[in-house]
Amino acid sequence: MLDDPISQIAKDLRLRPGQVSATASLLDGGGTVPFIARYRKENTGSLDEVEITSIRNRLFQIRELTERRRVILESLEKRGLLTNELQKTILGAETLSTLEDIYLPYRPKRRTRATIAKEKRLEPLALQIWGQEDFDVNEAAAKYVDSNTGTVNGVDNVQDALTGARDIIAEWVSENTIARREIRKLFWSEGTFSSSVISGKREEASKYRDYFEWKEPVIKVPSHRVLAMLRGEKESMLSINISPPAVQAVALLQDIFITGETQASDEINQAIKDRYKPLLESSMETEVRKEARIRAEDTAIAVFADNLRELLMAPALGQKNVLALDPGFRSGCKVACLDRQGQLLHNDTVYPHTGDRAEEEAGYKIVDLCRLYDVEAIAVGNGTASRETEAFLKTLELDSNIDIVMVNENGASVYSASEVARNEFPDHDLTVRGTVSIGRRLMDPLSELVKIDPKSIGVGQYQHDVDQKSLKERLDEVVGSCVNNVGVELNTASAELLSYVSGLGPKLANAIVKYRKENGPFSNRESLKNVPRLGPKVFEQAAGFLRIRDGDNPLDSSAVHPESYEVVRAIAKDLGKTLDQMVGNSSITHQIDPNLYLTDKFGLPTLTDIIEELARPGRDPREEYKSFSFAEDIQKIEDLSVGMKLPGIITNVTAFGAFVDVGVHHDGLVHISNLANKYVSNPADEVKVQQHVWVTVLEVDMERKRIGLSMKE
């Protein structure tokens, strides 16, 4: 039993027990991962979010094991099966699989061949054979034949008796803890994951043709292939089998259980051979299949989470006047003019692709709108007619300082039809809402994308095949991490953005927005306490991640937590400066010696963070925005030819490579084998969503609209 889970977690994660214990206490006390990582560094020894999350997850696993152990012990005790030795064994189990193996022989069962044999009173014969002493098994079995016992148990002859005894022995073998452990190891070390097409489904299952006759070691099969094959099986297109060589498995069991060369040993050997596949192999295949799926899902979710983080943390253009365009051919291009806060000022439709006169009129209108609203950038959705619209814009006499930027519009249509969009723009239709979203994505991707279900953003891998609850929890966690890392403007943030702030959630986020509408902007963080149901604990968790520009207290625009204001005032007093003079003045903050202000409450990590934040209050951790342009003469897939070298943007990273947008409406795939050599070992650690890259065209499949690319020099 894990009598000391703290020490075990510390050992597993290579941390100090004190760090784990402090983190566990903070988590149990309602602390969020972002809050603990940012504002409790003295307690945790400066653990980051990844380490704190690992501790949290490991604690959950141990507590889950503890609860399952409790349920099992209670069940055994109620049924009068719990012995001191069995209790000790159960308490010693350190994993769920080991615990379930121990419990398996005692689990209430449906009626099996073994239970039927026991009903025929053949268990004593099975026990005699199990001892493998030298005796005549036929003579022993004859004693259990009905005609010899004078009873009617359903044992008609010696063969019936031996068959029943072997059924009982086979169940003992299949439920033996050591046997299960060793066969489990064999499945993972020597097992094969194989699939084949179901008879008569070859044509219907064509999209799975790579897996019609597929075999691969279980330990090596990558997550995307596991999920693809399991999907094919679910759709009744593929048949899947997971198993090690049966001869090897049977030999392993023989080594464990055959201890002599007697007739009884032969019976045990026969029981193993006859019943290995339907009992132990079947049971273990179910377990390994489940574990393989879980591992594949975990990998897919991790890839999705990494991609989402990169997308949310993409550089923001910032507060600029933006003209957004949602391109279209016959239906026209929807136009939305936004101010520097992302508010809609004007919307319209232009038709640059429906004739010369319409193109000329569209040009005049765009130029006039740019002048009227002092447009500083144009955001063009990357859907239908995007490259043609971009080319049209570049023919106009626009201010040379206006950037024309292609914006990924994945999920914009989902947003436009959502309740959030309807509440924001009740008087506008879907097309206007979607166009506004495109413009806002350029200004601040994070603030806009939090309004959309992450699964609709288009950066996942097999997201519909994984456990949806686990996926949602992980993606929500990523969004929360990004939001708290960047910080949120309290007086302008949407309820959706506020809901991800540490400690808040949707109800309090809506309460904040309602309070803001009824009472005007917040003048300081302290006034947050006036929001109904926002108590001291929530304030503690949330305040440091909320920003107030031009408020009563200059510290409210920084990531300095209100609980640390007292030490900042002491520093200012010692320097003979006001807070206004000190905040944002690096020449003054560089004079601060943190060692002068060390206390039990404020250690060096917190003081160092405070000084850095005073020098650059509310610093955005995202990289600086850089403009990007596709090759002007490449606008559709027909323009591509093998050997071309083109600029592109990575739109999705998967376990098998990266997808790159080169501006032809169809993303190309850089297979893992064609990534630059430094990326091949683990592409997800290197190439990132939104990364600007150069690629070489390797293949253009016009029929299937597939593009093969390479990032190798």
N, C-alpha and C positions, 0 to 999 in steps of 0.2 A: 504493500500500500504506500502511496505517496504521503507519508506522515509529514513531510516537510516540502510542500509544493514550491515554496519560494526558492529553496536551495536547488531543487530540480530544474526549475525554470532558469535560474541564474546559470546553472551548468550548461543547459541546453543552448542558451542564447549567448553564453560567454560574457555574462554581466556579473556585477557584484550583488550579493544577496540584498544588501541595503538599498540598492537601486530598484530592485524588483519589488521589495517590500513596500518602499515609499510609493512607487507607481501604483501598486495594487491598492493601497489605501486611498490614494487620490481618485482612482477610477471608481472604487466602491463608494466614495463620498460624492459621486456625481460629477467629477471632473471630466471634461471632454479631452480628447487627444490633442487638438490644437492648443487648448488652454494650458494643459500640463507641459507640453513641449516648449511653449513660449514663455510662460510665467511661473513655472515651478522648477527651474533648472537646478536650484540649490538642493531641492528634495531628491531629484532623480539623477543627479550627477550629469546634467545636460544631455539626457537622452533625447533623440530626435523622434519624429512622428512614427517612423518605420519601427523603431525599437519599442516604443510605447504600444503601438498596435500589436506587435508580436507578443508582448507580455499579456495584453488583454486577451488575445486569441488563445494563448496557451492556458491562461487561467480558465477560460470558458471550457476548453477541452477537459481539463482536470476536474472541474466542477461537474461536467457532464458525466465523466467516468465515475465520480463519487456518487452521483445520484443514481446511476444505473446499478452500481454495486449495492446501494441501499435497497433498491427495489428487488434485486435478486435475492439478497439475504432475507428480506421480509417474506418473499414468496416461498423460499425453502423452509423457513421456520414455520410458516403456516401449515405446510404440507408434511411437517415432521421429518424432513430430509436433511436438516442442517446438523452436521457434526462439527466438533472442534477442529478436526483436520481440514474439512471442507471449507469452513469459515476462514481458516488461516490461509488456505490457497487462494480463496476469492479476494481476501484483503491484500494479498501479494501481487495481484494482477496489475500491471502498469499500463496496459492498453485495452481498448474496448474489444479488439479482436481476441486477445488472450482471455479476457473476462468471459466473452461469449462462448469460447471453446470450452472453458471450465464448466459453464452452465449447461451446455448442450445436452449432456446425458440426462439431466434432471428437468429439462424443459418439458412442459406438457406436450404430448405428441398426438398427432392423428394416428389412426390405426395403420401399422406397417407390417411387413412380412415378419419382422422380428417380434412385434407384439403378439401377432397371431401365433407364432411359435411358442411364445411364453405362455399364452393361453392354453396351449396344448401340453403345458408342463414339461417343456423340453429344456428349460434353462439349466437344470442340474447336469444334463448331458453336455450342454455347451460348456459349462464350467469344467467338467471332467476333461473334455477335449482341449480346452484352453490351457490346462496344466501341462500338456504335451508329454505325459508320461507314457511308458511303453505298455500298451494294453491293446486288446482286440476291439477296435471301434465298432465293428458289426455286432459283436457279442454284447457290447455295452448298449448299443442302440436298440437291440432286440428287446431289452427290458422295458422300453417305452412304447412298444407296439400295443395297440388296444387289446389284441387277443391274448397278450401275455400279462396285461395289467388288470384285466377284468373291468376296465372302465372304457368310456367312449370319449376320447379326446380328439379324434380325427386323425390319429396316426395309424395308417393302415399297414405299413410295412417298415422295414429297416431303412429303406431309402428315404421315406417320408421323415423319419426321425432324424437322419443325418442332414437332410436338406434344411429342416427347421433349425437344427443346432447351428448349421453354417450361417443361416440368416441372422441368428442372434449374434454370432461371432463377428459377422460382417458389420453389424451395427456398432459393436464395441470398437472395432477397428476404425470405423468412420468417425466415431465420436471421441477417439483418443486424442488428448491434447498434444502429445508429442507428434503423433502421425499428422495431425492437421497442420502443425507448425512446419514440419519438414516438407509436406506436400505443397503448402503455401509458398515456401521458399523455392521449390522446384518450378511451380507455375511462373514465378517471376524471373527465375534465372534461365529456364529452358523452355518456357511456354511459348506457343506460337499464336498470334492473332491472325486468323484467316477468314476470308470472305469469298463467297461465290454467288453468282446470279441465280435467282430462283428460276426453275424450269418454266419456259414459256414467257419469260419477262425480259428477254434480251433487248428487244426493240423498245419496249416501254421504259426500261431502266437504262437507256443509253447514257444519261448524264452520270451514271455510276460505272461506266465501262472500265475505268481504271481499276475497279475493285471486283471485276467479274471472276478473276482467279488470282487472288492476292494473299500472300503469306508474308509475315514479318514477325520478328521476335517481340514478345509483349513488352519487354523492357526498353525496346528501341522505337516502337511505333510512336510518331509524333501526335500531338493533341489533335491537329486538324484532320488527320486521317482517321483517328478513333471516332471523332464526332461525325465525320462524313459517312463512315461505315455504319455507325449506329443509326444515323438518320435513314440510310438506305434500308436497314433492317426494319425500322419503324414503319417505313412506307411499303413494306412487303416486297421489296425489290432484291434484297440481298439476304443471304443466310450467313450467320457469323458463328464461328467456333473459336474458343480459347482453351488451349490445353497443352501440356507437355507431352512428350512421347509416352504412350501408355506403358510400354515395356519398362521404361526407366522408372516410372511411378510405382509400378507393381514390384519391381526389384527393390526399391527403397522400402516399401512396406514389408516385404519379405525379410529384409535385413533387421527391421525393428521387431517383428513379431515371431518369426520362425526361430526357435531356439534348440530344436532337436531334429532327429531324423526318424521320428516315429510315425505310426499311422495317424495319430492325432495331429502331428505337424503337417501331414499331407492334407488333412481336412481343413486346417487353417489356411494353408496355401491355396486350396481350392476356393475357399470362401473369399479370399482376397482377389483372386483372378475373376471370379464370377461377379462380384458385387462392387469392384472398385469404380467402374464407370458410372453405374446408376446412383451410387451413394456418394462416395468421396469426391470423384471428379466432378460430378454434377453440382454438388454443394460448393466446391471450391471455385468452379467456373463462375457461378453466380456471384461469389464474393469478389473474385478478381475482376470480373466484368464491371461490377459496381465501383471497385477501387480505380480501375482504368478510366471509367467515365468521370469519376470525381477528379482525378488528376488532370484529365483532358479539359474538363470544365474549369478547373482552377487556373490552368494555363491560359485558356481562352479569355477568362475574366480578367486575369492579370494583364494580358495584352490589350484588351479593351480599356482597362483602367489607365494603363500607361499612355495609350493613344489619346484618351479623353483628357488626361492631365496636360499633355502637350498642346492640345487644341484649345483648352480653356486658358492656358497660360501663354498663348500666342501674343506677340507684341500688339499693343493697342495704338491706333493712330492718335487717340486722345481727343480732347475737346476741340473739334473743328466743325465748321459748317460743311455739311455733306449733301450732295445730290445723289440719291440712290436710284438705280435703274434695274428693273426686273425685265430682261429682254424677251422679245417675242417677235415672230414674223408677221403673220396676217393680223393677229390680235393686238399688235403694237407693243411698245415698251412702256411699262408703268413707271412713272416718275414720282419721287417723293423728296422734298427739300426739308432738311432737318437742321435745327440750330445746334449750337455747341453742346447743349444738354440733351440732344437727341429728340427734342420735341418736334412734332410734325408742323411745318409752316404752310406747306402747299403740296398738292398732289395733282397729277395730270397724266395724260397718255400721249405719246408721240408715235409716229409711224414711219421710221426711217427706211423700212425694207419693203414698202408697197408701191414704189414708183418714184421717179425723179422729183416730181413736184412735192410729194409727201415727204421725201427725204430732205428737200430744201426747207420746207416748213418746220420739220423736226429740228433741223440744225439751228434755225433762227430762235426757236423756242428754248432750246437747251442753252444757247449762248445768253439769251435774255435772262433766264432763270439764274444762271451762274452769276451774272452781274447784280441782279436784284437782291439775291440772298447771300452775296459775298462768299460764294462757294469756294472751299479750299481743297476739296477732294471729291472725286466721283467714284462711287462704288457700283460695280456692275456684277450682277448675279451670274454665276458660271454655268447656267443651264442653256436651254435652247436659244440660239441666235446670239450667244454671248460674245464670241469672237468677231462676228459680223458687226455687232453693236460697238465693240471696242474699236474696230477699224473705222467705223463711221465717226465716232467721237474724235479720233485722232486727225480727222480731216477738218475739224472745226477750228475757228480762230478763238481758241480759249486762252486764258492767261497761262503762261508757261509754268507758273508755280502750282497749277492744279494737277494733282496726281490722278491718273485713271487706274483704278485698282480692281482686279478681278477678285470677287469674294465668293467663297464656297457657300452655296445656298442650301446645302443638305438640311432638311428639317424645317426650312422656312415655311413650307406649306402646312406642316404639322402645327407650327406656332400660329399661323394665320387663322386656322380653324379652331383654335383652342379657346377655352373660357378666359384665359389670361388675356389673349388678344382682343376678345370681344369686350372685356371690361376696359381695356386701354383705349380701344377705338370703337365705341358702340355705334358711331355714325358712319363708319367706313366699311367697305367690303373686304373680302379676303385678299384681293390683289393688292390693295393699298397697305394692308397690315403686313403682308409678306415683303413688300418693297421697303417699308420702314425697317423691318427686321434686318434686311440685307445691309442697309446703311448703318444701323447701329452696331452690327457685327464688326464693321470696319473700325468704328470708333472705339468700341470696347467689347471684344468677343466674349469675355467672361460674363459681363452684366447681361448680355442678351441671350447667350446660350443656356444660362441657368433656367430660362423659361421653357425649355424644351426637354422632353424626356430624352436622356442621354442615348437611349437605344435608337433614336430617330436621327442621330447626327451623322451616322454613316462611318464610324471608325472602329467597328467591332469585327469579330471573327466568330461565326457560328453563334451569334448572340441569342438566336431563337432556340438553340438546341441545349443551352445550359440551364441550370436551375435558376429560375427567374427571381426568386427571393434572394439568393446569394448574389446574383448579378446586381439587383437593385441596391442592396446594402453596400456593396463595394463601390458602385458608381456614385451613390449618394455621398459616401465617405470621401471619394476623390473630389467631388464638387465642393464639399465643405472644406476640405484641406486647401483647395485653391482659393476659395472665397476668403477664408481667414488669413491666408498668406498674403493676399493683396490688400485686404482691408476694405471696408465698405463706408461710403459717404452716407451718413445717417439721414441727412435731410433730402437726399435725392434718390436713394436706392428704392427699387421696387420691392414689393412684399416677397416676391420669389427670391430675390437676392438676399434680403434680410433673413429669410427662413433658414439659410445655410450658415448664418453666423453662430458661433459657438454658444450653446445654451438656449437659443431662441426657438426655432421651429415655426411652422406655418401659423399657428394661432397667435403667438406673441408678435410675429412679424406683421400680421394683419392688424393687430392691436396698435402697434407702433405707427403704421401708416394712417390708421384712423385717427389716432391722437394728433399726429402731425397735421392732418387736414383740418381738424377742429381747433387746434391751438396754435398753428403756425410752426415754423421751423424750431428745432431744438437749439437753444442758445448754449447749452453745455451738456456734458455727459451726465451730470448729476440729475438733471431734469428727467432723464430716462426713468428714474424711480417713480415718477408720477404716472407712468403708463400702468393701467390696471393689470394686476396679476404678474407684474414684473418685479419679483422679490429680490432680496439681497444676493441669493445664490446665483440667480440668472444674471444679475448685474455684474457680479464678480466674473462669471464665465464670458460674458459678451462685451463688456465695456471697452476692453483694450483693442478689440478688432473693429470698433466703430469710430469713424472720423467725423469731426465737425470743423469745417473751414470757417474762418472769420467769426468764431464764436467768442464767448466771454473769456475763455482760458486757452492760450496758445497751445498748451499741452494736449488739448482735445483733438488737435489735428494730427497727432502723432500716435505711435503704437505704445507710448509709455502708458502703463496701466494706472488708473486713478489711485490704486493702493500705494503707488510709488511717488505720488506728487509731493509728499512731505519731504522725501530725500532730495528731490529736484529743487524745492524751495530752499532747503538748507544749502545746497550747492550755489544757487543764485545769490543767496545772502552772503556767503563767504567770498564770492567773486565781486560783490558789490554791483550786481546787475539785476535788472528786472527779467521776468520770464520772457517778455517780448524781445528783449535785447539778446537773450541767450538762445532761444529756439531758432534753429536754422542758421546759426552763426558758427561755422566750424572753427574759425580762428579763436573763438572763446572756448568752445567745448574741448579743443585740444589741450587747453590748460588744466583740465580737470584731472586730478589724481584719484582714481576710484578707491584706492586703499585707505583714503582718509574717511570714507563713509561706510566702511564695512561694519555690519551689525549682524546679530543673529537672524534678522529678517531679510536683510539685503546683503547677499554675497557678491563675489566678483562677477559671476556670469550675468546676474541681473543688472549690476551697475555698469558693466561693459555694454550691455544692450541699451541701457538708458542713454549713455553718452553717445553711442552711435546714432540713436534715434534723434537725439537733440541736434546733432550735426546735420542730419538729413531727415527731417520729420515726414512721416507718411510716405517714405520712399517706395516706389513701385518696383517689386522684385522682377517683373517681366523684362525681357530684353527690349532694347530700343527698336522701334518700328523701322523696317527697311522696305523700300518699294521693290516690286518685282514685275517683270514683263515676260510674256511668252514670246517665242520667235514670231515676228510679224507675218512672215510669209507662210506659216504653217497654221491652218485654221480647221482643217478636217482630216479625218483619217486617210483620205485619198491623197493628201499632200505628203504623207510619210513615205520614206524609202529606207531600205536597209543601209546602215552606215551613217545615217544622219546623227549629228550631235546636237542636243537640244537642252534648253533650260527647262526645269520642271519643279513642281512642288509635291512633296510626299503627302498623300491624302490618307493613307492607311498603312499600318505596319502589322504584319501577321507573322505566324511562326514559320511560314515558308517564303517570306520575302516582303517586299514593299511595293505598294501601288503608287504610281506617279502620274500626276496630271501634267500633260505637255501641251494642253490647250486645244485638243481635238474632240472634246466631248466624250471621250472614252479613255479611262485611265489605263496606263500600261503597267505591266508587272515586271519588276526586277526580282527575278527568282533569287533565293538565297545564294545559289551558286554563282550568280552574276553580280552580287554586291561587291563593293571594293573589298580586297582581301582582309583589311582590318576589321570588317563588319561580319565576316562569315561565321565566326565562332558563336556569336549571339547578336543577331541583327537588332533585336528589340532594345538592346542596351546602347546602340549606337545611332542608327538612323531614327529620325523622329518625325511625327506628323507635323506638317507646316514647314519642314526643313526645305530650303532652296538647294537644288542639286543640278548637276549636269548628267545627262544620260545619253547613251548611244542606242539607236534603234537596231535590234537584232532580228526581229520578225514582225511582219504585218499580215494578220489573217483576216482578210476582208470579209469572208463568209461568216465567221464567228465574231467579228469585231474585236479581235484580240491583238494586243500589241506586246511584244517581248522586248524588254529593255535591259541594258547593262550599265552598271556604275563603275565598272573596272576601267582603269586607265588603258 
